[in-house]
């Protein structure tokens, strides 16, 4: 797949002296999306503390309002007055911006309880495949029209869904979430999802917090079956959103690569379906400790302390990919600063994110002096203990942009990242936070 470059709004990241300090990273994006959706579907007022105020999550807020939710913003908290299962038919096209999560997880609610709706997003989102969420919803009885290639805009005529048993062909928490929501709101029957590889389970945890009963069975080969019965009501609750491990990963990587650094990241989400990045750090030889472990509403969290380390190359295998899919771009940077070869297998899902992240990271690493090559389902990085630096494109992808930002902090000459503004999608205060840790560059 090809990716198109964007050369606007560059941001330069100069080599940094040692990073030190304590930081509260932004709230988890995945959990914020789901809290907004379930708050919309609940009876009563849901309070969401520590939500991620970023462009993607505001897309979910915008869609929730269009479907009837009343939202009150109070600093770091949201109050959402839900509509129960009676969703308002939207008066206009629902715009998800760049947020694939918004489009996919809200599709389950639209398919079950909205007579007619059209949903779309920006140019990037309109290129991303939606067939995996359309197919099971059609099997449940929804009528969904899509452009050629099963891409947005999508038009949905929902209502009168029935439960199904569905085996996910590829592990996807977004698709699973859409099916679970549709199954909960269906007119009749139970819905069972079979996962050969378990994806992140924030939706299951949060549904339970809203009073929904689900049944989960672990499969002998390592996956799971999740069943939800239709007709259950969601009851408003309070959701404490932990810090996003995907955002914490950039600061952890910077601390690992910049000599002399010690950084503590507070209240980071440690859901076992999301902690593959931490497992990879340990295998690479990274010095990292976890303290103050605790749990809130079924979600584990704790404080991470990361110190500069000598890293070595590793192999990452397909069964690990669902637990670290969003962190693979910054792992590619860590691999360039390691000694030895890092190989990633089974990560072809990266080609269908905001951009083709395999192509973007390999191209970027080569541009700043690294040695990397694409494979069909991943990439290979020959670690050389560092990178000279240079100018790269983010390709409009927030995770690619921040990955090369932290590469710049540890590089020899610095890295300039084009189209920096895309970072607002998930981490608007990224620059402020790295300065908080002692970065003195622009």
C-alpha positions in Angstrom: 0.0 0.0 0.0 1.3 3.5 -0.8 1.1 6.4 1.6 0.9 10.0 0.6 3.3 12.5 2.2 2.2 15.8 3.9 4.8 18.5 4.4 2.9 21.1 6.5 3.4 22.3 10.0 6.9 20.8 10.8 8.2 20.4 14.3 11.9 20.0 15.1 13.1 17.8 18.0 16.7 18.4 19.0 18.9 16.0 20.9 18.0 16.1 24.6 19.9 16.0 27.8 18.7 13.5 30.4 15.0 13.4 31.1 13.7 13.4 34.7 10.5 13.8 36.5 7.0 12.5 37.1 4.2 12.7 34.6 0.5 12.0 34.5 -0.2 10.9 30.9 -3.5 11.6 29.2 -6.5 9.4 29.8 -6.9 6.1 27.8 -8.3 6.8 24.4 -10.0 3.4 24.0 -11.6 3.5 27.4 -12.8 7.1 26.8 -14.5 6.2 23.6 -16.4 3.3 25.2 -17.4 5.3 28.3 -19.0 7.9 26.0 -20.9 5.3 24.0 -22.1 3.4 27.1 -22.9 6.6 28.8 -25.2 7.5 25.8 -26.9 4.1 26.1 -27.3 4.2 29.9 -30.2 5.4 31.9 -29.2 8.3 34.2 -26.1 10.4 34.3 -22.6 8.9 33.8 -19.5 10.7 35.1 -16.3 10.1 33.3 -13.2 11.2 35.2 -9.9 11.7 33.5 -11.3 11.4 30.0 -9.0 12.1 27.0 -9.7 15.5 25.6 -8.4 15.0 22.1 -9.8 15.2 18.6 -10.7 11.5 18.3 -12.7 11.4 21.6 -14.4 14.6 20.7 -15.6 12.8 17.6 -17.3 10.3 19.8 -18.8 13.1 21.9 -20.1 14.8 18.8 -21.8 11.6 17.6 -23.2 10.9 21.0 -24.8 14.4 21.1 -26.2 13.8 17.7 -27.9 10.6 19.0 -29.5 12.4 21.9 -26.9 12.5 24.8 -26.7 15.6 26.9 -23.1 16.4 27.7 -21.6 18.7 30.4 -17.9 19.3 30.4 -16.3 20.1 33.8 -12.6 20.3 33.4 -11.2 16.8 33.6 -14.6 15.2 33.9 -17.6 14.6 31.6 -21.2 14.2 32.7 -23.3 12.4 30.1 -27.1 12.1 30.5 -27.9 9.0 28.5 -31.0 8.2 26.5 -31.2 4.5 27.4 -31.9 2.3 24.4 -34.1 4.9 22.6 -31.6 6.7 20.3 -32.5 9.8 18.5 -32.3 9.6 14.7 -29.6 12.0 13.7 -30.6 15.1 11.7 -27.3 15.2 9.7 -24.5 12.9 8.6 -22.5 11.7 11.6 -18.8 12.9 11.3 -16.2 10.7 13.0 -13.3 12.8 11.9 -10.2 10.6 12.0 -11.5 8.2 14.5 -11.9 4.7 13.3 -12.9 3.6 16.8 -15.8 6.0 16.8 -17.1 4.8 13.5 -16.8 1.1 14.3 -18.0 1.0 17.9 -21.0 3.3 17.3 -22.1 1.2 14.3 -23.4 -1.5 16.7 -25.8 1.0 18.3 -26.8 2.5 15.0 -27.5 -0.9 13.5 -29.7 -1.9 16.5 -31.6 1.2 17.4 -31.6 4.0 14.7 -34.0 3.9 11.8 -31.6 5.7 9.4 -28.2 7.2 9.7 -25.2 8.0 7.5 -21.7 8.0 9.1 -18.4 9.1 7.6 -15.1 10.7 8.5 -12.1 12.5 7.1 -10.2 11.5 4.0 -8.0 9.1 5.9 -10.9 7.4 7.6 -12.8 7.1 4.3 -10.0 4.9 3.0 -10.0 2.5 5.9 -11.8 -0.9 5.4 -15.1 -1.4 7.3 -16.1 -4.8 5.9 -15.2 -6.6 9.1 -17.8 -4.6 11.1 -20.4 -4.5 8.3 -20.5 -8.3 7.8 -21.5 -9.4 11.3 -24.0 -6.6 11.7 -25.7 -7.6 8.4 -25.8 -11.2 9.7 -27.7 -9.8 12.7 -30.3 -8.2 10.4 -29.0 -4.7 9.9 -29.2 -3.1 6.4 -25.9 -1.3 5.7 -24.9 0.3 2.4 -21.3 1.2 1.8 -19.1 2.6 -1.0 -17.2 0.2 -3.2 -14.6 -1.6 -1.1 -16.7 -1.4 2.0 -15.5 2.0 3.0 -17.3 5.1 4.4 -19.6 6.9 4.0 -21.9 4.1 5.3 -25.7 4.3 5.5 -27.5 2.2 8.1 -31.1 1.2 8.5 -31.2 -0.3 11.9 -33.6 -2.1 14.2 -34.9 -5.6 15.0 -31.6 -7.3 15.2 -31.2 -10.9 16.4 -28.4 -12.6 18.2 -25.7 -14.6 16.4 -22.6 -16.6 17.1 -19.7 -15.0 15.2 -16.0 -16.0 15.0 -13.8 -13.0 14.5 -11.5 -13.7 11.5 -8.9 -11.2 12.9 -8.6 -10.1 16.5 -10.2 -6.6 16.6 -11.5 -5.0 19.8 -13.4 -2.4 17.7 -15.3 -5.0 15.8 -15.9 -7.1 18.9 -17.3 -4.0 20.6 -19.7 -3.2 17.8 -21.1 -6.7 17.8 -21.4 -6.8 21.6 -23.3 -3.5 21.6 -25.6 -4.6 18.8 -26.2 -7.9 20.6 -27.1 -6.1 23.8 -29.5 -3.8 22.0 -30.9 -6.6 19.8 -34.6 -7.4 19.8 -34.1 -11.1 20.7 -31.5 -13.7 21.4 -28.0 -13.9 22.8 -24.9 -13.0 20.9 -21.6 -14.9 21.2 -18.3 -13.8 19.8 -15.4 -16.3 19.4 -11.9 -14.9 19.4 -9.0 -17.1 18.5 -6.7 -14.5 19.9 -8.0 -12.4 22.7 -8.2 -8.7 21.9 -8.4 -5.8 24.4 -11.4 -6.3 26.7 -12.3 -2.7 27.8 -15.8 -3.1 26.4 -16.5 -6.2 28.4 -15.1 -4.7 31.6 -17.1 -1.5 31.1 -20.3 -3.2 30.3 -20.1 -5.1 33.6 -19.5 -1.8 35.3 -22.7 -0.5 33.8 -24.6 -3.5 35.1 -24.6 -5.8 32.1 -24.1 -9.5 32.6 -21.7 -11.2 30.2 -20.3 -14.7 30.1 -16.7 -15.2 29.3 -15.1 -18.6 28.6 -11.4 -19.1 27.9 -10.7 -21.4 25.0 -8.0 -24.2 25.4 -6.0 -22.8 22.5 -5.8 -19.3 24.2 -8.8 -17.4 22.8 -12.2 -16.8 24.4 -15.9 -16.9 23.9 -17.9 -13.8 25.1 -21.7 -14.0 25.3 -24.2 -11.2 26.0 -28.0 -11.5 26.2 -30.3 -8.9 24.6 -32.7 -6.9 26.6 -30.4 -5.8 29.5 -30.4 -2.2 30.7 -27.3 -0.2 31.2 -27.3 1.9 34.4 -25.3 5.1 34.7 -22.1 4.9 36.7 -18.8 6.6 37.4 -15.9 5.7 35.2 -12.3 6.5 36.2 -10.2 6.5 33.1 -6.6 5.3 33.6 -3.6 6.9 31.8 -3.2 5.7 28.2 -0.4 3.1 27.9 -0.1 4.0 24.2 0.7 7.6 25.2 2.9 6.5 28.1 4.9 4.4 25.6 6.5 7.5 24.0 7.8 8.8 27.2 9.0 5.4 28.3 10.8 5.0 25.0 12.4 8.5 25.4 13.6 7.6 28.9 15.1 4.3 27.6 17.0 5.9 24.8 18.2 9.3 26.2 21.3 8.6 28.4 20.9 9.3 32.1 17.1 9.5 32.1 14.7 8.4 34.8 11.0 9.0 34.3 7.9 8.0 36.3 4.6 7.7 34.6 1.6 7.8 37.0 -1.8 5.9 36.9 -1.0 4.1 33.6 -3.6 1.5 32.5 -2.2 -2.1 32.9 -5.0 -4.1 31.4 -3.3 -7.4 30.5 -4.7 -7.2 26.9 -2.7 -3.9 26.5 0.6 -4.6 28.2 2.5 -6.3 25.4 4.7 -3.2 25.1 5.9 -3.6 28.6 6.7 -7.2 28.0 8.8 -6.2 24.9 10.7 -3.6 26.9 11.7 -6.2 29.4 12.8 -8.6 26.7 14.9 -5.8 25.1 16.7 -5.3 28.4 14.8 -2.2 29.5 15.0 -1.1 33.1 11.4 -0.7 34.2 9.5 -1.2 37.4 5.8 -1.1 38.2 4.6 0.2 41.6 1.3 1.1 43.3 -0.8 -1.5 41.4 -4.5 -1.1 41.9 -7.8 -1.6 40.1 -10.8 0.7 39.2 -14.0 -0.6 37.5 -12.3 -3.7 36.3 -9.3 -1.9 34.9 -5.8 -2.4 36.4 -3.4 0.6 36.7 -0.1 1.4 38.3 2.9 3.7 38.1 5.8 3.0 35.7 9.4 4.1 36.4 11.7 3.8 33.4 15.4 4.3 33.3 17.9 4.7 30.4 19.0 1.2 29.3 21.2 -0.7 26.8 18.7 -2.4 24.5 18.9 -5.5 22.4 16.9 -6.7 19.4 14.0 -9.1 19.8 11.4 -11.0 17.9 7.7 -10.1 18.2 5.3 -12.9 17.2 1.7 -12.8 15.8 0.1 -13.8 19.1 1.5 -10.7 20.8 0.3 -8.2 18.2 -3.2 -7.5 19.6 -1.6 -6.5 23.0 0.8 -3.9 21.4 -0.6 -3.0 18.0 -0.6 0.8 18.7 2.9 0.8 20.2 4.6 -0.9 17.2 5.7 2.4 15.6 7.6 3.5 18.7 9.0 -0.1 19.2 10.4 0.3 15.6 12.3 3.4 16.9 13.5 1.5 20.0 14.7 -1.3 17.7 16.9 1.2 15.8 18.5 2.3 19.1 19.1 -1.3 20.2 21.9 -3.7 19.3 21.0 -6.5 17.0 18.0 -7.3 14.8 14.3 -6.8 15.7 11.8 -8.7 13.6 8.0 -8.1 13.8 5.6 -10.9 12.5 1.9 -10.9 12.0 1.4 -7.1 12.1 -0.3 -6.7 8.7 -3.1 -4.8 10.5 -0.7 -1.9 10.7 -1.2 -1.3 7.0 -4.8 -0.3 7.6 -4.4 2.3 10.3 -4.4 6.1 9.8 -1.7 5.4 7.3 0.2 2.3 6.3 2.3 2.3 9.4 4.7 -0.4 8.2 5.6 1.6 5.1 5.7 4.9 7.1 8.0 3.7 9.8 10.4 1.8 7.5 10.6 4.8 5.1 11.1 7.2 8.1 13.8 5.1 9.7 15.7 4.9 6.5 15.4 8.7 6.0 16.9 9.4 9.5 19.8 7.0 8.9 18.4 3.7 10.2 18.4 0.3 8.5 14.9 -1.2 8.0 12.9 -3.2 5.6 9.3 -4.1 5.1 7.9 -7.6 5.1 4.4 -8.6 4.0 3.1 -8.7 7.6 5.7 -6.6 9.5 9.2 -5.2 9.3 12.8 -5.9 10.2 15.1 -3.3 11.9 18.8 -3.7 12.1 19.7 -2.0 15.4 22.8 0.2 15.4 22.6 1.7 18.8 21.3 5.1 17.6 20.2 7.3 14.7 21.9 10.3 13.0 18.6 12.2 12.4 17.0 14.1 9.5 13.5 15.1 8.3 10.6 12.7 8.1 6.9 12.8 7.2 4.3 11.8 9.7 2.0 10.9 6.8 -0.7 12.6 8.9 -0.5 9.8 11.5 -0.2 10.8 15.2 1.7 7.7 16.3 4.2 7.9 13.5 4.7 11.6 14.4 5.4 11.0 18.1 7.6 8.0 17.4 9.9 10.1 15.4 9.7 13.0 17.9 11.2 10.7 20.6 13.7 9.5 18.1 14.8 13.1 17.7 15.4 13.5 21.4 17.9 10.6 21.4 19.4 11.2 17.9 22.7 12.7 17.0 21.5 15.7 15.0 17.8 15.9 15.7 14.7 15.0 13.7 12.2 17.3 12.0 8.7 15.9 11.8 6.4 17.2 9.0 2.6 17.6 9.6 3.0 17.7 13.3 -0.5 18.9 14.0 -1.9 15.4 13.5 -0.7 14.7 17.1 -3.9 16.6 18.3 -5.8 13.4 17.4 -4.7 11.7 20.6 -2.2 13.8 22.5 -2.5 17.6 22.2 -0.3 18.3 25.1 2.6 16.1 24.0 5.1 19.0 23.6 4.2 20.5 27.0 4.8 17.1 28.7 8.2 16.4 27.2 9.2 19.9 28.3 7.9 19.0 31.8 10.4 16.2 31.8 13.3 18.5 31.0 13.5 18.7 27.2 14.8 22.2 26.4 14.5 22.2 22.6 11.9 24.0 20.5 
